Amino acid sequence: MFRLWGGHSLLNALSKEIENVIVMQVVPNMTSSLPIVNEYLSALGEFDSSLEANTVSLEGFIIAKIFHQGLLQVKGDITKESIIDGIESLNGIDIGLGLDIYFNKSEHQAIHKLWLTKLNSGLFEDFNWKMMPDENMKGKKHE
């Protein structure tokens, strides 16, 4: 297993005719209907419409959104410790990913989910196992 820092890097490294490549990502697919993806695409377009959306910058956007929520929790002066306390106080907040984010003094992993996508003919699409051709299932219907 290897990481290429974003699905777009993998896409650039492979032939455009490649089929059925499953990619595990730490962020949703760009075509997802999740609010965070729509917000990211809108913000990117407002910042510079010539920039191409990709999973690396989406990941940065998500991290910045979590950091911002932590800053909103700061009471009093902003210091290194008050920022840490603010982030560690995030408890059950959904920033548009459709899942709750939790932090505390011992838990610093914001997201415990991976998104699967399938690369076909140069395009990523949301993946589910029913999409895969199954040589053992010829003539049978997937359940």
URCOR-V974709 format. One record per backbone hydrogen bond with DSSP energy under -0.5 kcal/mol. NH is the residue of the N-H (numbers start at 1). CO is the residue of the C=O. Records with the same first field share a line. If there is no record, write none. Layout:
NH: CO + CO
This chain:
9: 6
10: 6
11: 7
12: 8
13: 9
14: 10
18: 15
21: 119
22: 20
23: 117
25: 23 + 115
32: 29
36: 96
37: 34
38: 34
39: 35
40: 36
41: 37
42: 38
43: 39
44: 40
45: 41
46: 42
47: 43
48: 44
51: 48
58: 54
59: 55
60: 56
61: 57
62: 58
63: 59
64: 60
65: 61
66: 62
67: 63
68: 64
69: 65
70: 66
71: 67
72: 68
73: 69 + 70
74: 71
76: 74
79: 77
83: 79
84: 80
85: 81
86: 82
87: 83
88: 84
89: 85 + 86
90: 87
92: 101
93: 101
95: 93
101: 93
102: 110
103: 90
104: 107
108: 106
110: 108
115: 25
117: 23
118: 125
119: 21
120: 118 + 123
121: 18
123: 120
125: 118
127: 116
131: 128
132: 129
135: 133
137: 134
138: 135
140: 137
